[in-house]
């Protein structure tokens, strides 16, 4: 049986939906921060459930814990390492307010049963035009120049082909029902009402040269050889960090999308705060994708060195990424 893990970080009280996901065969690790109500999480006494307090994080990975510091979403990196330390072969990367839908478990356990498609060409792909009929929607991290009403369609540089065979998948990103991962501009200009989409039985694979935003909201990492790209950058903004992470990853892996296998009951958000945190995402996404195509090395630290040279991140990011990359190698090599 595949050793599968769900990795979460949280500063909120536990939700029962998180614990309920133990029933689908995943172990769960929750990474705390200084504001997390530790006692409530520690009260959960269930097989294959682990809560890592700040002290336990310092104990297991002291160098990385010190480099990351507290009060940051990047604490989640320690959860990835803990799962890998315990033999994780597959990781469901998600949040404390997002849960796998009961009706999607069959697809999750047998992706080959889904209808297979491929998007080919060069450019950016908006997954909502494939999985919904709402051409006004776009994902957080999608280039803003492509979101005008006449451009939220399939680009003339892309084509979708039906393919009955299951392609090799390293990472499967899924869209999320109820509160999909759209950006603050979408929520403030188009709308912030909840969605209600059915679970989709299709998977679409992105050919080389095709990019679509990914995130840490609902993402299945399938290939253990690619887990080094799990690293969440510490020294960029909160609403850009996972977007940057996933563009880096998909430039080096086989990346696919599925539709609405999870749903989110969203924690409180201030849209203007989100907007401010997303500005670097709006300004840098296309530059990042272009730069990634020019880097020959697959090394995480080399990639971040290039991003530092081009002023996308700072020198601390390079150092922290190197620590993470070294720990992954040591854990996987025994």
C-alpha positions as CSV (number, residue, x, y, z in Angstrom):
1,X,0.0,0.0,0.0
2,X,1.3,3.5,-0.9
3,X,2.3,5.5,2.2
4,X,0.1,8.6,1.7
5,X,0.1,11.8,3.8
6,X,-2.0,15.0,4.2
7,X,0.1,18.0,5.2
8,X,-1.5,21.1,6.8
9,X,-0.4,24.1,8.8
10,X,-2.9,25.9,11.1
11,X,-3.3,28.7,13.7
12,X,-7.0,27.9,14.2
13,X,-8.9,25.4,16.4
14,X,-9.2,21.9,14.9
15,X,-12.1,21.2,12.6
16,X,-13.7,17.7,12.6
17,X,-13.5,17.6,8.8
18,X,-9.7,17.4,9.1
19,X,-9.8,14.4,11.3
20,X,-12.5,12.8,9.2
21,X,-10.0,12.5,6.3
22,X,-8.1,9.8,8.2
23,X,-10.8,7.5,6.9
24,X,-9.6,7.7,3.3
25,X,-6.3,6.1,4.1
26,X,-4.0,9.1,4.6
27,X,-1.8,9.9,7.6
28,X,-2.1,13.5,8.7
29,X,0.5,15.9,10.0
30,X,-0.6,19.4,11.2
31,X,2.2,22.0,11.7
32,X,1.5,24.5,14.4
33,X,2.8,28.1,14.9
34,X,3.1,30.3,17.9
35,X,-0.6,31.4,17.7
36,X,-1.9,27.8,17.3
37,X,-4.1,26.5,20.2
38,X,-1.6,23.7,20.9
39,X,-3.6,22.0,23.7
40,X,-6.7,21.5,21.5
41,X,-4.6,19.9,18.7
42,X,-2.7,17.7,21.2
43,X,-6.0,16.4,22.5
44,X,-6.6,14.6,19.2
45,X,-5.5,11.0,19.9
46,X,-6.0,9.1,16.7
47,X,-3.8,6.6,14.9
48,X,-1.8,8.2,12.0
49,X,-2.5,11.7,13.2
50,X,0.4,13.9,14.2
51,X,0.5,17.5,15.6
52,X,3.9,19.2,15.6
53,X,4.2,22.0,18.1
54,X,6.9,24.6,17.7
55,X,9.1,22.7,20.2
56,X,8.7,19.5,18.2
57,X,9.5,21.3,15.0
58,X,12.7,22.6,16.5
59,X,13.6,19.2,17.7
60,X,13.1,17.4,14.4
61,X,14.5,20.1,12.0
62,X,16.3,22.7,14.1
63,X,18.3,24.4,11.2
64,X,15.3,24.8,9.0
65,X,13.0,25.9,11.8
66,X,15.5,28.6,12.8
67,X,15.9,29.7,9.1
68,X,12.1,30.0,8.6
69,X,11.1,31.6,11.8
70,X,7.6,31.9,13.1
71,X,4.4,33.6,12.0
72,X,4.7,32.3,8.4
73,X,2.9,29.9,6.2
74,X,6.3,28.5,5.3
75,X,6.3,26.6,8.6
76,X,4.4,24.0,6.4
77,X,7.8,23.0,4.9
78,X,8.5,21.2,8.2
79,X,5.3,19.1,7.7
80,X,6.5,18.0,4.3
81,X,9.8,16.9,5.8
82,X,8.1,15.1,8.7
83,X,6.0,13.1,6.2
84,X,9.0,12.2,4.1
85,X,10.9,11.2,7.2
86,X,8.1,8.8,7.9
87,X,8.2,7.2,4.4
88,X,5.7,9.4,2.5
89,X,5.4,8.4,-1.1
90,X,2.5,10.6,-2.0
91,X,1.5,13.9,-0.3
92,X,-1.9,15.7,-0.4
93,X,-0.9,19.4,0.0
94,X,-3.9,21.2,1.4
95,X,-5.2,23.8,4.0
96,X,-7.0,23.5,7.3
97,X,-10.2,24.7,5.7
98,X,-10.2,22.5,2.5
99,X,-11.3,18.9,2.4
100,X,-11.6,16.1,-0.1
101,X,-15.2,15.5,-1.1
102,X,-16.6,12.1,-0.4
103,X,-17.7,11.6,-4.0
104,X,-14.2,12.2,-5.3
105,X,-12.4,9.5,-3.4
106,X,-12.9,6.9,-6.1
107,X,-11.2,9.2,-8.7
108,X,-8.5,10.1,-6.2
109,X,-7.7,6.4,-5.7
110,X,-7.9,5.5,-9.4
111,X,-7.0,8.4,-11.6
112,X,-6.8,6.0,-14.6
113,X,-10.6,5.7,-14.4
114,X,-11.0,9.4,-15.3
115,X,-11.4,10.7,-18.9
116,X,-8.0,11.9,-20.1
117,X,-7.3,15.1,-22.0
118,X,-4.2,17.0,-23.0
119,X,-3.7,20.7,-23.6
120,X,-0.9,21.3,-26.1
121,X,0.9,24.4,-27.5
122,X,2.6,27.3,-25.8
123,X,1.2,29.8,-23.3
124,X,-1.0,30.0,-20.2
125,X,-4.0,27.8,-19.6
126,X,-7.0,28.8,-17.6
127,X,-8.4,25.5,-16.1
128,X,-11.9,27.1,-15.5
129,X,-12.6,27.3,-19.2
130,X,-12.3,23.5,-19.3
131,X,-14.0,22.5,-16.1
132,X,-16.8,25.1,-16.0
133,X,-19.0,27.1,-18.4
134,X,-18.1,30.3,-16.5
135,X,-15.6,32.1,-18.7
136,X,-15.3,35.0,-16.2
137,X,-13.3,32.9,-13.7
138,X,-9.6,32.8,-13.5
139,X,-7.2,31.3,-10.9
140,X,-5.0,33.2,-8.6
141,X,-1.6,33.5,-10.3
142,X,-3.0,33.7,-13.8
143,X,-1.4,36.7,-15.7
144,X,-3.6,39.7,-15.4
145,X,-3.2,40.8,-19.0
146,X,-5.2,37.7,-19.9
147,X,-8.2,38.3,-17.8
148,X,-10.1,40.8,-19.9
149,X,-13.5,39.6,-21.0
150,X,-12.4,38.8,-24.6
151,X,-9.3,36.8,-23.4
152,X,-10.7,34.4,-20.8
153,X,-11.0,31.8,-23.5
154,X,-8.7,29.2,-24.9
155,X,-5.8,30.9,-26.4
156,X,-5.2,30.5,-30.2
157,X,-1.8,29.1,-29.2
158,X,-3.3,26.2,-27.3
159,X,-5.4,23.2,-28.2
160,X,-7.2,20.6,-26.1
161,X,-7.0,17.0,-27.3
162,X,-8.9,14.0,-26.1
163,X,-6.6,11.1,-25.2
164,X,-7.8,7.8,-23.7
165,X,-4.5,6.9,-22.2
166,X,-3.4,7.9,-18.7
167,X,-0.3,10.2,-19.0
168,X,2.5,10.1,-16.4
169,X,1.5,12.5,-13.6
170,X,3.9,14.0,-11.0
171,X,1.5,16.6,-9.6
172,X,-2.3,16.7,-9.8
173,X,-3.8,20.1,-9.0
174,X,-7.5,20.0,-8.3
175,X,-10.0,22.9,-8.5
176,X,-12.0,23.5,-5.3
177,X,-15.7,23.9,-4.9
178,X,-17.5,26.5,-2.7
179,X,-14.5,28.9,-2.4
180,X,-12.2,28.3,-5.4
181,X,-8.7,29.8,-5.3
182,X,-9.3,33.0,-7.3
183,X,-7.5,36.3,-6.6
184,X,-8.5,39.4,-4.7
185,X,-9.2,41.3,-7.9
186,X,-11.7,38.7,-9.0
187,X,-13.4,38.7,-5.6
188,X,-13.7,42.5,-5.5
189,X,-14.7,43.0,-9.1
190,X,-16.6,39.9,-10.4
191,X,-18.0,38.5,-7.2
192,X,-17.3,36.5,-4.0
193,X,-20.4,34.3,-3.9
194,X,-19.9,30.6,-3.3
195,X,-19.8,28.2,-6.2
196,X,-21.4,24.9,-6.5
197,X,-19.8,22.6,-9.1
198,X,-20.2,18.9,-9.5
199,X,-17.2,16.6,-9.1
200,X,-15.7,16.2,-12.6
201,X,-14.5,12.9,-13.9
202,X,-11.9,14.4,-16.3
203,X,-8.2,15.0,-15.9
204,X,-6.3,17.3,-18.2
205,X,-2.6,17.1,-18.7
206,X,-0.4,20.1,-19.5
207,X,2.1,19.5,-22.3
208,X,5.5,21.1,-22.0
209,X,5.3,24.7,-22.9
210,X,1.8,25.1,-21.3
211,X,1.6,26.7,-17.8
212,X,-1.3,27.1,-15.4
213,X,-1.3,28.4,-11.8
214,X,-1.0,25.9,-9.1
215,X,-1.3,26.3,-5.3
216,X,-1.2,24.5,-2.0
217,X,-5.0,24.5,-1.5
218,X,-5.7,21.1,-3.0
219,X,-2.7,19.4,-4.7
220,X,-1.7,15.7,-4.9
221,X,2.1,15.1,-5.2
222,X,2.4,11.6,-6.7
223,X,6.1,11.2,-7.7
224,X,8.5,10.8,-4.7
225,X,11.4,11.8,-6.9
226,X,9.9,15.3,-7.3
227,X,9.3,16.1,-3.7
228,X,12.1,18.6,-3.5
229,X,9.8,21.1,-5.3
230,X,7.4,21.1,-2.3
231,X,9.4,23.9,-0.8
232,X,7.3,27.0,0.0
233,X,9.4,30.1,-0.3
234,X,9.7,31.9,3.0
235,X,10.8,35.4,2.0
236,X,8.1,36.3,-0.6
237,X,4.6,37.5,0.2
238,X,2.0,35.0,1.6
239,X,-0.3,35.2,-1.5
240,X,2.6,34.7,-3.9
241,X,4.6,32.0,-2.1
242,X,2.6,29.0,-3.3
243,X,2.1,30.4,-6.8
244,X,5.8,30.8,-7.2
245,X,6.4,27.3,-5.7
246,X,4.0,25.7,-8.2
247,X,5.3,27.5,-11.3
248,X,8.8,26.3,-10.3
249,X,7.5,22.8,-9.9
250,X,5.6,22.5,-13.1
251,X,8.6,23.8,-15.1
252,X,10.3,20.5,-14.0
253,X,7.5,18.0,-13.7
254,X,4.5,16.5,-15.4
255,X,1.6,18.6,-14.2
256,X,-2.2,17.9,-14.5
257,X,-5.5,19.3,-13.4
258,X,-8.7,17.8,-12.1
259,X,-12.0,19.4,-11.3
260,X,-13.6,20.1,-7.9
261,X,-12.4,17.1,-6.0
262,X,-12.2,19.2,-2.8
263,X,-14.2,22.0,-1.3
264,X,-13.3,24.8,1.0
265,X,-15.1,26.4,4.0
266,X,-13.0,29.4,3.9
267,X,-11.2,31.0,6.9
268,X,-11.8,34.8,7.3
269,X,-10.1,37.0,4.7
270,X,-9.7,40.8,4.1
271,X,-9.7,41.2,0.4
272,X,-7.6,44.4,0.5
273,X,-5.0,42.6,2.6
274,X,-5.0,39.8,0.1
275,X,-4.7,42.3,-2.8
276,X,-1.6,43.8,-1.2
277,X,0.0,40.4,-0.7
278,X,-0.8,39.5,-4.3
279,X,0.8,42.5,-6.0
280,X,4.2,40.8,-6.4
281,X,2.3,37.9,-8.0
282,X,0.6,40.2,-10.5
283,X,3.8,41.8,-11.4
284,X,6.2,38.9,-11.5
285,X,4.4,35.8,-12.8
286,X,5.3,36.1,-16.4
287,X,8.9,37.1,-15.7
288,X,9.3,34.0,-13.5
289,X,8.0,31.6,-16.1
290,X,10.3,33.1,-18.7
291,X,13.3,32.9,-16.4
292,X,12.5,29.3,-15.5
293,X,12.7,28.3,-19.1
294,X,16.3,29.7,-19.2
295,X,17.7,27.7,-16.3
296,X,19.3,24.4,-17.2
297,X,19.7,23.0,-13.7
298,X,16.9,21.2,-11.9
299,X,18.4,22.0,-8.5
300,X,16.1,23.9,-6.2
301,X,18.9,26.0,-4.9
302,X,20.2,26.8,-8.4
303,X,16.7,27.9,-9.4
304,X,16.3,30.2,-6.4
305,X,19.8,31.6,-7.0
306,X,18.6,32.6,-10.5
307,X,15.5,34.2,-9.0
308,X,17.6,36.1,-6.5
309,X,19.9,37.3,-9.3
310,X,16.8,38.6,-11.1
311,X,15.4,40.3,-7.9
312,X,12.4,38.0,-7.5
313,X,13.5,36.9,-4.1
314,X,16.3,37.7,-1.6
315,X,19.5,36.0,-0.5
316,X,17.8,34.5,2.5
317,X,15.5,32.6,0.2
318,X,18.4,30.9,-1.5
319,X,19.9,29.9,1.8
320,X,16.6,28.5,3.2
321,X,15.9,26.6,-0.1
322,X,19.3,25.0,0.2
323,X,18.6,23.8,3.7
324,X,15.3,22.3,2.6
325,X,16.9,20.7,-0.5
326,X,19.7,19.2,1.6
327,X,17.2,17.7,4.1
328,X,15.1,16.2,1.4
329,X,18.2,14.4,-0.1
330,X,19.3,13.2,3.3
331,X,15.9,11.8,4.2
332,X,15.3,10.1,0.9
333,X,18.8,8.6,0.9
334,X,18.4,7.2,4.4
